[in-house]
Amino acid sequence: MTTRFILVRHGETNSSKERRFAGATDTPLSDVGHEQALVLAKRLRAVRIDVMHVSPLTRCQQTAAPITEITGRKATITEDLRECHFGDWEDLTITDVLEKWPEDLTKWASDDTIPPPNGECWNDLGDRVEHWFGEALERYKNRTVLAVTHGGVIIAFARRVMGIPREAMDAFLVETGSVSMVHVNDGRKRIRLWNDITQQRDPLMETTPLPGYGPTRPKT
């Protein structure tokens, strides 16, 4: 028997669009984010969901709302699924942080034990995520757990729970409104889906680049 973990990143916010550090900043979904949440909920209509755990932040609760409306599965607010707290860097861009904290940013980017000033380090986030996973795996064995959460949490899940090295995860996108899925069978954990956004668009058919990720090969 298999326990399934479906990991959803919340829909777009103005902060995510502007690539800001918005871990604890309680930003709502943008209009695009609400549309992403709706098409995601429609995709999940036929999926068996036994429990839905949701970060306490507004953007995740707004993403979960149409899932509840369409599937009937109510949200369980789960503190361990909140995003990493970026302390003094909250709601700033990387450019802003580089101007004031260049050395701190370099140290934070290379060491999981170093937090932003007055913030939370990646190790602390990993501890929270691992705690949530352990409890959910024990409590919901052979069932399907849907988590509506944040990009940092999903990356922390892959690194801490799946044992994927930090350097490898730098190559993995987690886009807004995306779906990832992990199966656990007899203790063996397998990624079945990662950063799937086909309910929004088909990445194979894209002819324009995603912001910040370089050119995409044109159709031939």
N, C-alpha and C positions, 0 to 999 in steps of 0.2 A: 504493500500500500504506500501511497505517496502523499506527502504534505506539500501543498503548493503555496508559495509566497508570491503575490503579485504586487509589484512596487510601482506606484504611480507618482510622478512628479507633478506638482500643482501646475495650473495653467499660467500663462504669461501675466506678469505684472509690469508696471512701468519701470520698476527697479531692475527686474531681470532683463528687460529690453535694453536698458541703459547700462547693463553689466555693473551694477552696484553691489557692494557688500550689504546684503539685507537679510542677515540671519534672524536676528531678533526683532527687526523693524517690521511692524505689523501692516504690511502693504496689501491692499486688496487686489483682486484680479483686474486686468484691463478688459476692454471690450473683446479683444482677441482672446484673452484668457478665458472669459466666460464661454466663448464659442468653442474653444478647445475642450473645456470641461463637458459641454453638451455633447459633442461628437464622441468623446471618450465614453460617456455614460451610455450612449446608444450602442457603441461597440460592445460594452460589457453586459448588455441586456440579456444575452443568452448564456453568460458565464455563471457557473455555480459559485456563489460567494457565500461562505459560511459566516464570516465576520469581517467587519471593516474597521480598521484602526486608523485614526486621523490625527495629524498634528494639531495642536491647539491654535495655531496661527490662522488668521482670517483667510488667507489665500488658499490654504488647504481645505478649510471647512467649506469655502465657496466652491471648490473643485468637487468636493464630495457631495454637495447638495443635489445636483442632478442625478448622481449615481443612486442616491437614496430614492429620489422621485421615480426613477425608471425601474430600478431593481427591487425596491422595497427594503434594502439592507440599510439599517440605521448606523450612524457613525458612533464609534466609541473613541472619545478623545483620549489621546495617549501622549503623555509628556515626553517620553523617551524619543518620540518621532519628531520633535521640534528641531529646527535647523541649528547649526553651530552659531554661537553668539560671537560676533566679531568685535565686540567692545567699542573702543574709540573709533573704529573704522566703519561702524554701522552707517549705512546709506551713503557711503563715499564710493567713488570710482577708484580703480587701481591707480589712475593718474594722480588723483587727489592724495592717495596714501603714499605714493612714491615721492611726492613733493615734501611731505612732512616726516614720514617714517621709512626712508629707504632701507636702512640697515635692519630695522625690525621686520620689514616685509620679506627681505631676503632670508633672514633666519626662520621666520614662520613658514616660508615656502619650502624649506629644506629639512625641517625638524618637527615631527608630530608632537613633541612635548612642549613646544614653545607657542603660547597663545598670543593673539594680538593684545595690545595694551588694554587691560581691564576686560579681556574676553576669554574665550574658551579654546583650548588647544584641540587638535584633531584626535589625540588619544582619548580625551574626555568624551568627545562625540562617539568615538568607536566603542567606548565602554557602555554608553547608553544604548547604542544600537545592538550590541552583542547581548546586553541584558534583556532587551525587548525580544530579540530573536529566540533566546533560550527559553524564556517563559512562554512565548507563543508556540514554539515547537512542542513543548511539553503539554500545553493546554489544548491545542487544536490539532493533535496528531491525526494524520490522514484526512485532513480537511483543507479548505482553501482560505487563506488569509490575504485580504487586500489591505495594503497600507497606502494611504494618501499622504505624501510627505514631501521632502525637499531634495534637491540635487546633491547636497553635501551628505545627507543621510544615506542616499542610495549608493553613493561612492564609498562611504564608510562601511556599508553593508558588504559591498563587493570585496573590499580590502580586508576587513576584520573577519567576517563570517566565511567568505569564500577563499581567503588567504591569497588574494591577488596582490602582488607587490605595488607599492606606491608608484614606481616608475612606469609600470604597465598601465595603470589606471589613468595616467595623463593622456593616453590616446583614446579614451572612451568618453563619448559625449553622453550627457543626460539632459535632453531638451525638455522644455516646458510641455506639459501634457503628454509626456511619453510613458510607455508601459514597459516594464522589465519583469521577468518571471524566473524564479528559481524553484526547482523540484528537490525535495529531500526524500530519499528512499533508503531505509536501513542505514542511516547515517551518512550516506553519500549525497553530496550536494552538487547539482548540475544547473548551469544557466541554460534555460530553454529559450529565452527571449531577452533582448537588450535594446533599450532606447527605441522601441518600436513606435513610430508616429504615422503609420500608414492610414489611420483613420483621418488624419489631417491632410496628408499628401503622400505621394509615393517617392521616396528619396531617389529611387532608380531612374525616375523620369525627370528629375530636376535639371534645369539648365542654368540656374542662377545660384551663386554661392550662398551658403548660410553666413550671416554676419560674423566676421572675425575668423572664418575658417578657410579662407583661400578660395581659389577658383574651382569650379566644378566642370568636369569634361562635358562638352556639348553633345547633343544627340548626333548620331551618325547613321 
